[in-house]
């Protein structure tokens, strides 16, 4: 299956943190003929093992990407039939009003209520965005409308504790080979999941353990227990990461975190991890040898599964390779397929080159 086609299927799947089973089923079917052995642990992590081609002792390299996406949990059904909710993962309340979503196993459609401009006060209509002195949209002011007339009607369709996700369908925006772009939800981190499947197609010198993790968006939980089980010699997380390369006001002088179309983004440091220097050198040298353009994610922002993996047991050399995605943690993101393809090329070449010399003690 082509990388874009796999991303489409994964992006459209329902899989908020703690309810990743549909995504896991798609992935398990996709790797059934590629892995030597497949396991699912108690939290729901999908773990695939592929023995290396070199003679023993071999390095054990763990690659990870998380299956879960940001979403919602229903917390109350009001007498009016409206549904109160809490975010699952990091969501900005300002971008929630009037957004479509689906809820529960029955995929009940709904919309997050928002007053039309005709009913807004002058103060509401002119409210500046958060960070510029105005009051932010509060979650307590929002509710989901599923078209129910009463709580009884709503309860027949939805239960407290049900999950919801944005109702966004994957779309190809441009097929231009120099700038192929797509739009969809959950690119953080279904893009990483799609890349892991592609990487499993080859047998490398090292023992490869590919882990599709759960509950990353609520605290890197799946990665922590998976790494304890796997005991890797090295780990690399594949992510869909922040991209803020759009034009800025003239008075804002700020370097973008990453840029669309500029290649795989390497993490030097984020909020949870300082990347292992040996692995960074491996990726830099590999990119140069393969003629792959790379970029560096601005330090100190975000986090990924490697932030938990590198603290497992006695410590694991770890880093992150990411695909820039505009508007992550929102109803729709945009990425450049060339960045995704080149990330797979970079990782495959790095897995062919990695040796113990890349894992020497850091610091």
C-alpha positions in Angstrom: 0.0 0.0 0.0 1.3 3.5 -0.9 2.3 5.7 2.0 -0.3 8.3 1.2 -3.1 5.6 1.0 -2.1 4.2 4.4 -2.0 7.6 6.0 -5.5 8.3 4.6 -6.9 5.1 6.3 -5.2 5.8 9.6 -6.1 9.5 9.6 -9.8 8.7 9.1 -9.8 6.1 11.9 -11.4 6.8 15.3 -8.7 6.6 18.0 -8.6 9.0 21.0 -6.3 8.3 23.9 -7.5 5.1 25.7 -9.7 4.0 22.7 -7.1 3.2 20.1 -8.5 -0.3 19.1 -9.7 0.7 15.6 -6.3 2.2 14.7 -4.6 -0.9 16.2 -6.7 -3.2 14.1 -5.8 -1.4 10.9 -2.1 -1.5 11.8 -2.1 -5.1 12.9 -3.6 -6.1 9.6 -1.0 -4.0 7.8 2.0 -5.5 9.5 0.8 -9.2 9.7 3.1 -10.3 6.8 6.0 -8.0 7.7 6.8 -8.8 11.3 8.3 -12.0 12.7 6.2 -11.7 15.9 3.4 -9.4 17.1 2.2 -8.8 20.6 -0.4 -6.5 22.3 0.4 -5.6 25.9 -1.9 -4.9 28.8 -2.3 -1.2 28.0 -2.9 -1.8 24.3 0.5 -1.1 22.7 1.0 -3.0 19.5 4.5 -4.4 19.4 6.1 -5.9 16.3 9.5 -7.8 16.3 11.8 -8.3 13.3 15.0 -10.2 13.8 18.2 -8.6 12.3 20.3 -10.0 9.5 23.6 -9.6 11.3 25.0 -12.4 13.5 24.5 -12.1 17.3 25.0 -10.2 19.4 22.9 -7.5 17.6 21.6 -4.2 18.7 18.0 -3.9 19.6 16.5 -0.7 18.2 13.0 0.4 19.2 11.0 2.7 16.9 7.8 4.1 18.2 4.8 6.2 17.0 1.6 6.8 18.9 -1.8 5.6 17.7 -3.9 8.0 19.8 -5.3 11.4 18.8 -6.6 14.3 20.8 -10.4 14.1 21.4 -13.2 14.5 23.9 -15.0 12.6 26.7 -18.6 13.2 27.4 -19.0 14.1 31.1 -22.7 15.2 31.4 -26.0 14.9 29.6 -28.1 18.0 30.3 -31.9 18.1 30.4 -31.8 20.0 27.1 -30.1 17.1 25.4 -26.8 19.0 25.1 -23.6 17.2 26.1 -20.9 18.6 28.3 -17.4 17.4 27.7 -13.7 17.5 28.6 -10.8 17.4 26.2 -8.7 14.3 26.0 -5.2 15.7 25.3 -4.2 19.2 24.5 -6.9 21.2 22.8 -7.3 25.0 22.5 -10.9 25.9 23.4 -10.8 28.9 21.0 -10.9 26.7 18.0 -13.7 24.3 19.2 -16.9 26.3 18.6 -18.9 25.2 15.5 -16.6 22.1 14.9 -18.1 18.8 13.8 -17.3 15.6 15.6 -18.5 12.0 16.0 -19.1 10.2 19.3 -18.9 6.7 20.5 -18.9 3.3 18.8 -22.0 4.3 16.8 -20.2 7.5 15.6 -23.1 9.7 16.5 -22.6 13.1 14.7 -22.6 16.3 16.6 -21.4 19.9 16.6 -19.9 22.0 19.3 -22.4 24.8 19.8 -21.5 28.4 19.0 -23.7 31.5 18.9 -24.0 33.0 15.4 -22.7 36.6 14.9 -26.2 37.9 15.0 -26.5 37.0 18.7 -23.1 38.1 19.8 -22.7 41.2 21.8 -20.3 43.9 20.5 -17.8 42.8 23.2 -18.0 39.1 22.2 -17.6 40.0 18.5 -14.6 42.2 19.1 -12.9 39.9 21.6 -9.2 39.7 20.9 -7.5 36.3 20.9 -5.9 34.9 23.9 -2.5 36.4 24.7 -3.4 39.9 23.6 -5.4 40.9 26.6 -8.8 39.3 25.9 -10.6 36.6 27.8 -10.2 33.1 26.2 -13.1 30.8 25.3 -13.9 28.8 28.4 -14.7 25.1 28.1 -17.6 25.6 30.6 -19.3 27.7 28.0 -19.3 25.0 25.3 -21.5 22.0 24.8 -22.0 19.4 22.0 -25.3 19.4 20.2 -26.4 16.0 18.7 -29.9 17.2 17.7 -31.5 15.6 20.7 -34.7 17.3 22.2 -34.1 16.0 25.7 -31.8 14.2 28.0 -33.8 11.0 27.4 -33.3 11.2 23.7 -29.6 12.0 24.1 -29.1 9.1 26.5 -30.5 6.7 23.9 -27.5 7.5 21.7 -24.7 8.6 23.9 -23.5 7.7 27.4 -21.3 9.6 29.9 -17.8 8.4 29.4 -18.2 8.0 25.6 -15.3 9.4 23.5 -15.5 11.8 20.5 -13.1 12.9 17.8 -13.2 15.5 15.1 -15.2 14.5 12.0 -12.6 15.3 9.4 -12.0 13.3 6.2 -8.6 13.0 4.6 -8.2 15.1 1.4 -5.4 15.4 -1.1 -4.8 19.1 -1.7 -2.1 19.0 -4.3 -0.6 16.2 -6.4 2.2 18.4 -7.7 5.4 16.3 -7.2 7.3 19.3 -6.0 4.7 20.2 -3.4 2.3 17.3 -2.7 0.1 18.2 0.3 -2.7 16.5 2.1 -5.2 17.5 4.8 -6.6 15.4 7.6 -7.0 14.9 11.3 -4.7 13.1 13.7 -1.5 13.5 11.6 0.0 13.7 15.1 0.7 10.8 15.0 -0.8 8.7 12.3 1.9 10.0 10.1 4.4 8.2 12.4 2.4 5.1 12.4 2.2 5.0 8.6 6.0 5.4 8.4 6.6 2.6 10.8 4.6 0.2 8.6 6.8 1.2 5.6 10.0 0.7 7.6 8.9 -2.8 8.7 9.0 -4.0 5.0 12.8 -4.3 5.2 15.1 -6.6 7.3 17.9 -4.6 8.8 21.3 -5.6 10.4 19.8 -4.9 13.8 16.9 -6.4 15.7 14.0 -4.0 15.1 11.1 -3.6 17.5 8.4 -1.4 16.2 5.9 -0.1 18.8 2.6 1.6 18.1 1.9 3.2 21.4 -1.2 4.2 23.3 -2.0 7.3 25.4 0.8 9.5 24.3 -1.4 12.6 24.3 -2.2 12.2 28.0 1.3 11.6 29.3 3.4 9.3 27.2 1.9 6.4 29.1 2.1 3.6 26.6 5.7 4.3 25.6 6.8 4.0 29.2 5.5 0.5 29.7 6.5 -0.7 26.2 10.1 0.4 26.6 10.3 -1.5 30.0 9.1 -4.6 28.2 11.3 -4.2 25.1 14.6 -3.1 26.8 16.0 -1.5 23.7 19.6 -0.4 23.2 18.4 2.7 21.3 15.1 4.3 20.5 13.8 6.7 18.0 10.2 8.1 18.0 8.6 9.2 14.7 6.2 12.1 15.1 4.0 14.6 13.4 5.3 17.9 14.9 4.5 21.6 15.2 4.9 23.6 12.0 4.3 27.4 12.1 5.9 28.6 8.8 3.1 30.8 7.6 3.6 34.6 7.1 3.8 36.6 10.3 3.0 40.3 11.0 5.8 42.6 10.2 6.5 43.3 13.8 6.9 39.6 14.8 10.5 38.4 14.3 10.3 34.7 15.3 12.0 31.7 13.7 9.5 29.0 12.8 9.6 25.8 14.8 9.7 23.8 11.5 8.9 24.5 7.9 6.7 22.5 5.5 8.7 20.9 2.7 12.1 21.4 4.3 12.6 17.8 5.1 12.5 15.6 8.3 12.8 17.6 11.5 15.4 16.4 14.1 14.8 17.1 17.7 17.8 18.6 19.6 15.9 19.1 22.8 12.2 19.3 23.8 10.4 19.5 27.1 10.9 15.9 27.9 14.2 14.9 26.2 17.7 16.0 25.3 18.5 13.9 22.2 21.4 11.5 22.4 24.4 13.1 20.5 25.5 9.8 18.9 22.0 9.2 17.4 21.9 12.8 16.2 25.3 12.3 14.5 24.0 9.1 12.9 21.0 10.9 11.5 23.1 13.9 10.3 25.7 11.8 8.6 23.1 9.5 7.1 21.1 12.5 5.7 24.3 13.9 4.1 25.3 10.6 2.6 21.8 10.0 1.2 21.3 13.6 -0.1 18.3 14.2 2.2 17.6 17.7 3.3 16.9 17.9 7.1 15.9 20.7 9.5 16.0 21.1 13.2 12.9 21.6 15.4 13.2 24.7 17.5 14.4 23.5 21.0 12.3 23.4 24.1 8.8 22.8 22.5 6.5 19.8 22.8 7.5 16.3 23.6 7.2 12.7 22.2 7.4 9.1 23.3 11.2 9.2 23.5 10.7 11.5 26.5 9.5 8.5 28.5 11.5 5.8 26.7 14.9 7.4 27.5 14.2 7.2 31.2 13.3 3.5 31.2 15.3 1.1 33.4 19.0 2.3 33.4 18.4 4.7 30.5 18.1 4.4 26.7 19.8 6.6 24.1 16.9 8.2 22.3 15.9 10.9 19.8 12.9 12.0 17.6 12.5 12.3 13.9 9.4 14.3 12.9 7.3 15.3 9.9 6.2 19.0 10.1 2.4 19.4 10.2 0.6 22.7 10.2 -2.3 23.1 12.8 -1.7 19.9 14.9 -4.1 19.3 17.7 -6.9 20.8 15.6 -9.7 19.5 13.4 -7.5 19.5 10.3 -3.7 19.5 9.7 -1.7 19.8 6.5 1.6 18.1 5.7 3.9 17.7 2.7 4.2 14.1 1.5 7.8 14.7 0.4 8.7 15.3 4.1 7.1 12.0 5.0 8.8 10.1 2.2 12.1 11.5 3.0 11.7 10.7 6.7 11.2 7.0 5.8 14.3 7.2 3.5 16.3 8.7 6.3 15.2 6.2 8.9 15.7 3.2 6.7 19.3 4.3 5.8 20.0 5.0 9.5 18.9 1.5 10.5 21.3 0.1 8.0 24.2 2.1 9.4 23.6 2.2 13.2 26.3 0.6 15.3 27.5 0.5 18.9 29.7 3.5 18.3 26.6 5.6 18.0 25.5 4.7 21.5 28.5 5.7 23.5 27.7 7.4 26.8 26.4 10.9 26.5 27.3 13.9 28.6 
